[in-house]
Amino acid sequence: MDIRICIDVDDLERGIAFYTQGLGLRLGRRLDSDWAELLGAGSAIDLLSNPAGSAPLGQDKPQRRDYARHWTPVHLDFVVTDIAEATRKLVSLGAVLERPIGDRRWGRMASLADPFGHGIDLLEFKGRGYDELLQPPRGEGL
């Protein structure tokens, strides 16, 4: 099974610039005038241009798109090799640093909001990455 990640933006060109220049993704295809495919991550990311105030679930639903900072239980983590540089680039492109770079047992993490209000985290792994939370590798600690 494949997974595609879809991110609504209110300005497609700004979205393309943010994710390509800030994270090193590349423009794959423009699938329509309001739809761009970004490649270079583990899954394709589709940027979908939709105006603020438009109805994402049909006109009879009360929800409307809002590109102010919002929280949802789903966010994207991007694994980078230089978290300080990636954070600097993203902030220069309009991201808001919400939680500064902090150390974890498995590496380092920074929390940001993209220019469209979506939460994203940057991760820089050390050693075995998340496996640092598990038992030592076989042969160690014996």
C-alpha positions as CSV (number, residue, x, y, z in Angstrom):
1,M,0.0,0.0,0.0
2,D,1.2,3.5,-0.8
3,I,0.3,6.6,1.1
4,R,0.0,10.1,-0.3
5,I,0.1,13.1,2.0
6,C,-2.2,16.0,1.1
7,I,-1.6,19.5,2.4
8,D,-4.1,22.3,1.8
9,V,-2.5,25.7,1.1
10,D,-4.0,29.0,0.1
11,D,-1.1,30.0,-2.2
12,L,0.3,27.1,-4.3
13,E,3.5,28.9,-5.4
14,R,4.4,29.8,-1.8
15,G,3.7,26.2,-0.7
16,I,6.0,24.9,-3.4
17,A,8.7,27.3,-2.5
18,F,8.4,26.6,1.3
19,Y,8.6,22.8,1.0
20,T,11.2,22.6,-1.8
21,Q,13.6,25.4,-0.6
22,G,13.1,24.7,3.0
23,L,13.1,20.9,3.1
24,G,14.8,20.0,-0.2
25,L,11.8,18.3,-1.7
26,R,11.4,18.7,-5.5
27,L,8.4,19.5,-7.7
28,G,7.3,16.3,-9.4
29,R,4.3,17.2,-11.5
30,R,1.7,19.9,-11.6
31,L,-1.4,17.8,-11.8
32,D,-3.7,20.8,-12.3
33,S,-3.5,24.5,-11.8
34,D,-4.3,24.1,-8.1
35,W,-2.4,20.8,-7.5
36,A,1.3,20.1,-7.3
37,E,3.1,16.9,-6.4
38,L,6.3,17.1,-4.4
39,L,8.8,14.3,-4.3
40,G,11.8,13.4,-2.3
41,A,10.2,12.2,1.0
42,G,9.2,8.7,1.8
43,S,5.8,9.4,0.3
44,A,4.6,11.9,-2.3
45,I,3.2,15.1,-0.9
46,D,0.4,16.8,-2.8
47,L,-0.1,20.5,-2.3
48,L,-3.7,21.4,-2.9
49,S,-4.5,25.1,-3.4
50,N,-7.9,26.0,-1.8
51,P,-8.9,29.4,-0.7
52,A,-9.4,30.3,3.0
53,G,-13.1,30.1,3.9
54,S,-13.9,27.4,1.4
55,A,-15.8,24.3,2.5
56,P,-13.6,21.2,2.7
57,L,-16.4,18.8,3.3
58,G,-19.2,20.2,1.1
59,Q,-21.1,23.4,1.2
60,D,-23.7,22.1,3.7
61,K,-21.1,21.5,6.4
62,P,-20.1,24.2,8.9
63,Q,-16.3,23.7,8.7
64,R,-14.3,26.2,6.6
65,R,-10.7,26.2,5.7
66,D,-8.6,28.5,7.9
67,Y,-4.9,29.0,7.4
68,A,-4.3,30.6,10.8
69,R,-2.4,28.4,13.2
70,H,-4.5,25.4,14.1
71,W,-3.9,22.2,15.9
72,T,-5.0,18.7,14.7
73,P,-4.1,15.3,16.0
74,V,-2.1,14.7,12.8
75,H,1.1,16.4,11.9
76,L,4.2,15.7,9.7
77,D,7.7,14.9,11.0
78,F,10.5,15.6,8.6
79,V,13.8,13.8,9.4
80,V,16.8,16.1,8.6
81,T,20.5,15.8,8.9
82,D,21.1,19.4,10.2
83,I,18.2,20.6,12.3
84,A,19.7,24.0,13.0
85,E,20.1,24.8,9.3
86,A,16.7,23.3,8.4
87,T,15.0,25.3,11.1
88,R,16.7,28.5,10.0
89,K,15.7,27.9,6.4
90,L,12.0,27.2,7.2
91,V,11.7,30.3,9.5
92,S,13.2,32.4,6.7
93,L,10.5,31.0,4.4
94,G,7.7,31.9,6.8
95,A,7.5,29.1,9.4
96,V,7.0,30.0,13.0
97,L,9.3,28.2,15.5
98,E,6.9,27.1,18.3
99,R,9.3,24.9,20.3
100,P,13.0,25.5,20.0
101,I,15.4,22.7,19.1
102,G,15.6,20.4,22.1
103,D,17.6,17.3,22.9
104,R,15.9,13.9,23.3
105,R,17.4,10.5,24.0
106,W,17.0,9.6,20.3
107,G,18.3,12.9,18.8
108,R,17.0,16.5,18.5
109,M,13.5,17.9,17.7
110,A,12.0,21.3,16.8
111,S,8.3,22.1,16.4
112,L,7.1,24.7,13.9
113,A,4.1,25.9,12.1
114,D,4.3,26.2,8.3
115,P,3.0,29.4,6.7
116,F,-0.4,27.7,6.3
117,G,-1.0,27.0,9.9
118,H,0.0,23.3,9.8
119,G,2.2,21.9,12.6
120,I,5.4,20.2,11.5
121,D,8.3,18.8,13.5
122,L,11.9,18.5,12.5
123,L,13.8,15.5,13.8
124,E,17.5,14.9,13.7
125,F,18.3,11.3,14.8
126,K,21.5,10.2,16.6
127,G,22.8,6.8,17.0
128,R,20.0,4.3,16.4
129,G,17.3,7.0,16.2
130,Y,14.1,5.9,18.0
131,D,15.7,2.5,18.7
132,E,17.8,4.4,21.3
133,L,14.6,4.1,23.4
134,L,14.8,0.3,23.3
135,Q,17.2,-2.2,24.8
136,P,20.9,-1.8,23.7
137,P,21.8,-3.7,20.5
138,R,22.8,-7.3,20.9
139,G,26.3,-7.6,22.1
140,E,26.3,-4.4,24.1
141,G,25.9,-4.1,27.8
142,L,26.6,-7.8,28.4
